[in-house]
Amino acid sequence: VDANMEEESTKLQALQVQQQLGIQALSIANSSTQNILSLFR
């Protein structure tokens, strides 16, 4: 049971990291879009 719990918590951590990276990527993409749009003003 212990090994299984450890595996599950490792999977959960990996998912959380992926989620954080996804959020960061979105905010970077969003801010760079803002920068590009401001060039055309």
C-alpha positions in Angstrom: 0.0 0.0 0.0 2.8 2.4 0.9 4.6 2.1 -2.5 1.3 2.7 -4.2 0.6 5.8 -2.2 4.1 7.1 -3.0 3.5 6.5 -6.7 0.1 8.3 -6.6 1.6 11.3 -4.9 4.4 11.4 -7.4 1.8 11.4 -10.2 -0.1 14.1 -8.5 3.0 16.3 -8.1 3.8 15.8 -11.8 0.3 16.9 -12.8 0.5 19.9 -10.5 3.8 20.9 -12.1 2.4 20.5 -15.6 -0.6 22.6 -14.6 1.7 25.4 -13.2 3.8 25.3 -16.4 0.6 25.5 -18.5 -0.6 28.6 -16.5 2.8 30.2 -16.9 2.9 29.5 -20.6 -0.6 31.1 -21.0 0.3 34.2 -19.1 3.5 34.6 -21.1 1.6 34.1 -24.4 -1.0 36.6 -23.2 1.5 39.3 -22.2 3.5 38.9 -25.4 0.3 39.3 -27.4 -0.3 42.5 -25.5 3.2 43.7 -26.3 2.8 42.9 -30.0 -0.6 44.7 -30.1 0.9 47.8 -28.5 3.5 48.0 -31.3 0.7 48.5 -33.8 -0.9 51.4 -31.9 
